Amino acid sequence: MVKDVQQIVNNLLNFYDFKDKTVISVGAGGGQFVAYGYTAKHVIAIDNDQMALERLRLVLQEKELDEKFTLIHSDFNDVDVSGDVILFEFCLHEMNDPQRMIDHALHLAKEVVIVDHGLKSQWAYIAYEEVKAANSWSVVADNSSVKQKTFKTEQLFDSYEQLYEKVHVQGYQSIARIAPYFKQKYISIPMEYTMALLR
């Protein structure tokens, strides 16, 4: 699990000012980073995973943010809503055509904020997502990035079993990559993540 989710949230809030903005949040399910909703005018949260949206709904109720959020179960490319900013939450690398998604985002809002795995992230390698992350960041590099910043944290696990539970859904490649941690306790894996602002 991420060592300090609050630090990621703080870095996001320092990176971009969400105050009084209508935010279209893509990949918002799960609700780990919803604190931007406190200052935002309104948040339209989009996720293609219904169960993730249900987890988000519970988090929003707990944080008393449910009045500020509208939840939409959909693929992002099928959404036609407008806002001030699109926020991709660790999901652009999972999209088959990142350039198309960025183009669609810039059609819906004037600004796009991307938060995703960094290019040198050991965690992205373990999760078998390093190639997808490199592909999405190469697309970002082809666009006019106003600013970009990279941060470091760690993924922490009490045991190999806990690590396995987190990554096994990624497939056999990811399972093979965690083999060196077999029977280990208190596992720390470096994680790098990058934020970018596009206009």
C-alpha positions in Angstrom: 0.0 0.0 0.0 1.2 3.5 -0.7 3.3 4.7 2.3 1.7 8.2 2.5 -1.5 8.8 0.4 -1.9 12.2 2.1 1.5 13.3 0.7 0.3 12.5 -2.8 -2.8 14.5 -2.1 -0.7 17.4 -0.8 1.5 17.3 -3.8 -1.5 17.3 -6.1 -3.0 20.3 -4.3 0.3 22.2 -4.5 0.7 21.3 -8.1 -2.7 22.5 -9.3 -5.3 24.9 -7.8 -8.7 23.2 -7.9 -10.5 26.1 -6.1 -13.9 26.9 -7.6 -13.3 24.7 -10.6 -15.6 22.1 -12.1 -13.4 19.0 -12.2 -13.9 16.0 -14.4 -12.1 13.2 -12.6 -11.2 10.1 -14.7 -10.4 6.9 -12.9 -11.8 8.4 -9.7 -13.1 5.1 -8.3 -11.7 4.2 -5.0 -11.5 7.7 -3.7 -8.0 7.9 -2.3 -7.3 11.4 -3.7 -10.7 13.2 -3.3 -9.5 16.0 -1.1 -9.4 18.3 -4.1 -13.2 18.2 -3.8 -13.2 20.4 -0.7 -12.2 23.5 -2.7 -13.6 22.5 -6.1 -16.9 23.9 -7.2 -18.1 20.5 -8.4 -16.6 17.1 -9.3 -17.8 14.8 -12.0 -16.2 11.4 -11.2 -16.0 8.9 -14.1 -14.9 5.3 -13.8 -15.7 2.2 -15.9 -15.6 0.0 -12.8 -18.9 0.0 -11.0 -17.5 -1.5 -7.8 -14.8 1.2 -7.7 -17.5 3.8 -7.9 -19.3 2.2 -5.0 -16.2 2.4 -3.0 -15.9 6.0 -4.0 -19.5 6.7 -2.9 -18.7 5.3 0.6 -15.5 7.5 0.9 -17.4 10.6 -0.2 -20.1 9.9 2.5 -17.4 9.4 5.1 -15.6 12.7 4.1 -18.9 14.5 3.7 -18.2 15.3 0.1 -21.1 13.4 -1.5 -23.0 16.6 -2.3 -20.1 17.9 -4.4 -19.7 14.8 -6.5 -21.6 13.4 -9.4 -20.7 9.8 -10.2 -20.8 8.4 -13.8 -20.2 4.8 -14.7 -18.8 5.0 -18.2 -15.7 4.8 -20.4 -14.2 8.2 -20.6 -14.3 8.4 -24.4 -18.1 8.0 -24.2 -18.6 11.0 -21.9 -19.7 14.3 -23.2 -19.7 16.7 -20.2 -17.8 20.0 -19.8 -15.7 21.3 -17.0 -12.7 23.5 -16.2 -10.2 20.7 -15.8 -9.8 17.0 -16.5 -7.9 15.0 -13.9 -6.5 11.6 -14.9 -5.9 9.7 -11.7 -3.3 7.0 -12.4 -5.3 5.8 -15.4 -4.0 7.3 -18.6 -1.4 4.5 -18.9 -4.3 1.9 -18.9 -6.0 3.6 -21.9 -5.5 2.0 -25.4 -5.0 5.4 -27.1 -3.7 8.0 -24.7 -3.4 10.7 -27.4 -7.1 10.3 -28.3 -8.0 10.5 -24.6 -6.0 13.7 -24.2 -7.6 15.2 -27.3 -11.0 14.3 -25.9 -10.1 15.8 -22.6 -9.0 19.1 -24.1 -12.3 19.2 -26.0 -14.2 18.9 -22.7 -12.0 21.3 -20.6 -9.3 23.9 -21.1 -6.8 22.2 -18.8 -5.8 18.6 -18.2 -3.9 17.3 -15.1 -2.3 13.9 -15.3 -1.1 12.0 -12.3 0.5 8.6 -13.2 3.4 6.2 -12.7 6.8 7.8 -13.3 9.2 6.5 -15.9 11.7 5.2 -13.4 9.2 3.7 -11.0 10.2 0.3 -9.6 6.5 -0.1 -8.6 5.4 0.3 -12.2 7.9 -2.4 -13.1 6.6 -4.8 -10.4 3.0 -4.1 -11.5 4.0 -4.8 -15.1 2.9 -1.3 -16.1 6.2 0.3 -17.0 5.8 0.0 -20.8 2.3 1.4 -20.7 3.5 4.2 -18.5 6.3 5.0 -20.9 3.9 5.0 -23.8 1.5 7.4 -22.1 4.3 9.8 -21.0 5.7 9.8 -24.6 2.3 11.0 -25.7 2.2 13.7 -23.0 5.7 14.8 -24.2 4.3 15.3 -27.7 1.7 17.8 -26.3 2.3 21.2 -24.8 3.0 20.4 -21.2 2.8 23.6 -19.2 4.5 22.1 -16.2 5.6 18.7 -15.0 6.9 17.4 -11.7 8.0 14.0 -10.4 7.7 12.7 -6.8 8.9 9.7 -4.9 7.2 7.5 -2.4 7.1 3.8 -1.5 4.7 0.9 -1.6 4.7 -0.9 1.7 3.6 -4.5 2.4 3.6 -6.5 5.6 4.3 -9.7 3.8 4.8 -11.4 0.4 1.2 -12.6 0.6 -0.1 -9.1 0.9 2.1 -8.0 -2.0 0.9 -11.0 -4.1 -2.8 -10.1 -3.3 -2.1 -6.6 -4.7 -0.4 -7.5 -7.9 -1.6 -11.0 -9.0 -4.5 -9.5 -10.9 -1.8 -8.0 -13.2 -1.0 -11.4 -14.5 1.9 -13.9 -14.5 4.5 -11.4 -15.5 3.9 -9.4 -12.3 3.8 -12.5 -10.2 7.2 -13.5 -11.6 8.6 -10.1 -10.8 7.7 -10.4 -7.1 9.5 -13.7 -6.8 12.5 -12.1 -5.1 10.2 -11.0 -2.2 9.0 -14.6 -1.5 8.8 -15.2 2.3 9.9 -11.7 3.0 8.2 -9.5 5.6 8.0 -5.7 5.7 8.5 -5.1 2.0 9.3 -1.6 0.6 9.2 -1.0 -3.1 10.2 2.5 -4.4 7.4 4.3 -6.3 7.8 7.3 -8.6 4.8 9.3 -9.9 4.6 12.3 -12.2 2.1 15.1 -12.5 1.7 17.1 -15.7 -0.5 20.0 -16.7 -1.6 20.4 -20.3 -3.4 23.2 -22.0 
